[in-house]
Amino acid sequence: MSRYRDVVLFFLLALLWGGSFIAIEVGLDYYPPVLYAAYRFDVAALALVSYALVTESGPLPRTRGDVAAIGFSGGLSVAVNNSLLFVGQQYTTSGIASITYSLVPIATAAVAALWIGGSNLDARGVIGVVLAFVGVGLVAQPDPANLVGGVTIGVGLISIGVIAVAVGSVGLRTVETSFSSIALTGWAMLFGAMLIHGFSVGLGEPQQLPSTALPALGALLFLGVLASAVAYSIYFTLLGRLGAFEINLVSYVVPVVATVAGALLLAEPVTPMTVVGFAVIVVGFGLLKRHAIATEVPKLLARVGGLF
């Protein structure tokens, strides 16, 4: 029964994270982008911190490591990354944004190799990283006559956000924490939300209360509750059961969900070059993670075979 549950949770996570790009696209019609990102994490932090306070015996940060972890995660993975994601998605479709975001596991491995070592990033691994960024270039299809506009700038901003996530994730590995991943994520979201509100004011965005229009309200609640609080709880549950390699595979299901949903729900175009770019990113991931693939895929196939 637990095998079926893990499969269901895996695809539910992909649906929630894939749907988040659609919800961002919908909400951008009602909010300035950075303020919208701030509201997302206001809702998410309220839900996750409340859950941690009610269900856990030691949910409060107590050590320097706890504070450092909140700083890495909340400052980079939440605040910098999501500010850039929401601004960048103004210039892209949901599918292109999600495909660009699938760089996260690859960028994290590259940053880990440079920062803490021990990631076995050999020549073929370097080629995999390069291929992945080439794939993003194919998705962006930069116009030499307009490199500071259109899809190119959106993909560029999201890519910088991806690097922020990678640095934040690797930095998190360098500190020891005294509380659970759920509590850490909740406090990081709260800290990140405060920073994003500051970014929004600093950028001169008009400040407004959350919209009561049904599409805006639905998109914000989906992002804050389902795609953030619930999704991250599922993520950490599966991380403990499946391991890092298998849960990272969700990064390559999410773009499929977002691209298909964007085409069906928002009539977003899907070009052949977008598909080719995503395929190149997947090949890059395969080269980078070829040792893990050789070790883990037989286990994964055996686990899937056990379902039938």
C-alpha positions in Angstrom: 0.0 0.0 0.0 2.9 2.4 0.8 4.3 1.9 -2.7 1.0 3.0 -4.3 0.9 5.9 -1.8 4.4 7.1 -2.8 3.5 7.0 -6.5 0.3 8.9 -5.9 2.1 11.5 -3.8 4.9 11.8 -6.4 2.4 12.7 -9.2 0.4 14.9 -6.9 3.5 16.8 -6.1 4.2 17.2 -9.9 0.6 18.4 -10.4 0.8 20.9 -7.6 4.2 22.3 -8.6 3.3 22.3 -12.3 0.0 24.0 -11.5 1.9 26.7 -9.6 3.2 28.2 -12.9 -0.3 28.4 -14.2 -1.5 30.1 -11.0 1.4 32.6 -11.2 0.3 33.4 -14.8 -3.3 34.0 -13.7 -2.4 36.1 -10.7 -0.1 38.4 -12.6 -3.1 39.9 -14.2 -4.2 41.2 -10.8 -0.9 42.0 -8.9 2.5 43.6 -9.4 4.8 40.6 -9.7 6.9 40.9 -6.5 4.0 41.8 -4.3 2.2 38.7 -5.7 5.2 36.6 -4.7 5.1 38.1 -1.2 1.5 37.3 -0.8 2.1 33.7 -1.9 4.5 33.2 1.0 2.4 35.2 3.5 -0.2 32.5 3.0 2.3 29.6 2.8 4.1 30.7 6.0 0.9 31.1 7.9 -0.2 27.6 7.0 3.2 25.9 7.5 4.3 27.7 10.7 0.9 27.1 12.2 1.1 23.4 11.4 4.6 23.2 12.9 3.6 25.0 16.1 0.6 22.7 16.6 2.1 19.3 15.7 5.8 19.5 16.7 7.4 19.7 20.1 10.4 21.8 19.1 9.4 24.0 16.1 11.2 27.2 17.1 14.7 28.1 15.8 17.1 27.9 18.7 20.7 27.7 17.4 22.9 29.7 15.1 22.6 26.8 12.6 18.8 27.2 12.6 19.2 31.0 11.9 21.7 30.4 9.2 19.5 27.7 7.6 16.5 30.1 7.6 18.8 32.8 6.1 20.0 30.5 3.2 16.6 29.1 2.5 14.4 32.1 3.1 16.8 34.7 1.7 17.9 32.9 -1.5 15.5 30.0 -2.2 12.4 31.9 -1.3 13.0 35.7 -1.6 15.5 36.1 -4.4 14.4 33.1 -6.4 10.6 33.8 -6.3 11.0 37.6 -6.8 12.9 36.8 -10.0 10.5 34.0 -11.0 7.4 36.1 -10.7 9.0 39.0 -12.6 10.5 36.7 -15.2 7.2 34.9 -15.8 5.7 38.2 -17.1 7.8 37.6 -20.2 7.3 33.9 -20.7 4.7 31.2 -20.8 4.0 28.8 -17.9 5.7 26.0 -19.9 8.9 28.0 -20.7 9.2 29.1 -17.0 8.8 25.6 -15.7 11.3 24.2 -18.2 13.8 26.8 -17.2 13.2 25.9 -13.6 14.0 22.3 -14.3 17.7 23.4 -14.1 17.5 23.4 -10.3 18.9 19.9 -9.8 21.7 20.5 -12.3 22.6 23.9 -11.0 22.6 22.6 -7.5 25.1 19.8 -8.4 27.3 22.3 -10.1 27.3 24.7 -7.2 27.9 21.8 -4.8 31.0 20.8 -6.8 32.4 24.3 -6.7 31.5 25.0 -3.0 31.8 21.8 -1.0 33.3 19.3 -3.5 32.6 15.6 -3.4 30.0 15.6 -6.2 32.1 13.7 -8.8 31.6 16.4 -11.4 33.9 15.0 -14.1 34.3 16.0 -17.7 31.1 14.3 -18.8 29.3 15.9 -15.9 30.5 19.3 -16.9 29.3 18.6 -20.5 25.9 17.7 -18.9 25.8 21.1 -17.1 26.7 22.9 -20.3 24.1 21.0 -22.3 21.4 21.9 -19.8 22.1 25.6 -20.1 22.3 25.2 -23.9 18.8 23.6 -23.6 17.6 26.7 -21.8 19.0 28.8 -24.5 17.0 26.9 -27.1 13.9 27.4 -25.0 14.6 31.1 -24.8 15.4 31.4 -28.5 17.3 34.7 -27.9 16.9 37.4 -30.6 20.3 39.1 -31.2 18.5 42.3 -32.1 16.5 42.2 -28.8 18.5 40.5 -26.0 17.0 42.7 -23.3 13.3 42.0 -24.0 10.7 39.4 -24.6 11.2 35.7 -23.6 15.0 36.1 -23.3 14.9 38.5 -20.4 12.2 36.3 -18.7 14.3 33.2 -19.0 17.4 35.1 -17.9 15.8 36.3 -14.7 14.4 32.9 -13.9 17.8 31.3 -14.5 19.4 33.7 -12.0 16.7 32.7 -9.6 17.6 29.0 -10.2 21.2 29.8 -9.3 20.0 31.5 -6.1 18.0 28.3 -5.2 21.2 26.2 -5.9 23.4 28.4 -3.7 20.7 28.4 -1.0 20.3 24.6 -1.1 24.1 24.0 -1.0 24.5 26.5 1.8 21.9 24.7 3.8 24.0 21.6 3.7 26.9 23.4 5.4 24.9 24.1 8.6 23.3 21.9 11.3 19.8 22.5 12.4 17.9 21.5 15.5 14.4 21.4 14.1 12.5 19.5 11.4 12.5 20.3 7.6 8.9 21.3 7.8 9.5 23.8 10.6 12.6 25.1 8.8 10.6 25.6 5.6 7.8 27.4 7.4 10.2 29.9 9.1 12.1 30.3 5.9 8.9 31.2 4.1 8.0 33.7 6.7 11.5 35.3 6.5 11.4 35.2 2.7 7.9 36.8 2.6 9.2 39.7 4.8 12.1 40.2 2.4 9.9 40.1 -0.7 7.6 42.7 0.8 10.7 44.9 1.3 11.8 44.2 -2.3 8.3 45.2 -3.5 8.3 48.5 -1.7 11.9 49.2 -2.7 11.0 48.6 -6.4 8.2 51.1 -6.1 5.4 48.7 -6.8 1.9 50.0 -5.9 0.9 48.3 -2.7 -2.6 46.8 -2.6 -4.6 44.4 -0.5 -5.2 40.9 -1.9 -7.7 40.9 -4.7 -11.1 39.4 -4.0 -11.7 38.6 -7.7 -12.3 34.9 -7.9 -9.5 34.0 -10.3 -7.0 36.0 -8.2 -8.2 34.6 -5.0 -8.2 31.0 -6.3 -4.7 31.4 -7.8 -3.3 32.9 -4.5 -4.8 30.2 -2.3 -3.6 27.5 -4.7 0.0 28.9 -4.6 0.1 29.6 -0.9 -1.7 26.5 0.5 -1.5 23.7 -2.1 1.7 24.5 -4.2 3.7 25.7 -1.2 2.6 24.4 2.3 1.1 21.1 1.1 3.6 20.5 -1.7 6.6 21.0 0.5 5.2 18.7 3.1 4.8 16.0 0.4 8.3 16.8 -0.9 10.0 16.2 2.5 7.9 13.1 3.1 9.0 11.6 -0.2 12.5 12.7 0.2 12.8 10.6 3.4 11.2 7.6 1.7 12.6 7.7 -1.9 15.9 9.6 -1.6 17.2 12.6 -3.4 17.6 11.1 -6.9 14.1 9.8 -7.2 12.5 12.9 -5.8 14.6 15.1 -8.1 12.9 13.4 -11.1 9.8 15.4 -10.3 11.6 18.4 -11.8 11.2 16.7 -15.2 7.5 15.9 -14.7 6.6 19.4 -13.6 7.4 21.0 -17.0 5.2 18.5 -18.7 2.3 19.3 -16.4 2.8 23.1 -16.7 3.3 23.0 -20.5 0.2 20.9 -21.2 -1.9 22.8 -18.6 -0.8 26.1 -20.1 -1.7 25.0 -23.6 -5.1 23.7 -22.5 -6.1 26.3 -19.9 -4.4 29.5 -21.1 -3.9 28.7 -24.8 -0.2 29.2 -24.5 1.8 28.2 -27.6 4.2 25.3 -27.5 6.9 25.5 -30.2 9.1 22.6 -31.4 12.2 24.5 -30.2 10.7 24.5 -26.7 10.3 20.7 -26.8 13.8 20.3 -28.2 15.3 22.6 -25.5 13.6 20.6 -22.7 14.9 17.3 -24.3 18.5 18.8 -24.2 18.1 19.7 -20.6 17.0 16.1 -19.8 20.0 14.8 -21.7 22.2 17.1 -19.7 20.7 15.8 -16.4 21.3 12.2 -17.7 25.0 12.9 -18.2 25.4 14.7 -14.9 23.6 12.0 -13.0 24.6 9.0 -15.0 26.2 7.2 -12.0 23.1 7.7 -9.9 20.9 6.6 -12.8 22.9 3.4 -13.2 22.5 2.7 -9.5 19.0 3.9 -8.8 17.0 3.3 -11.9 17.1 -0.6 -11.5 15.8 -0.1 -8.0 13.1 2.3 -9.3 12.0 -0.1 -12.0 11.9 -2.9 -9.4 9.7 -0.8 -7.1 7.4 0.1 -10.0 7.2 -3.5 -11.1 6.2 -4.4 -7.5 3.0 -2.3 -8.0 1.7 -4.7 -10.6 
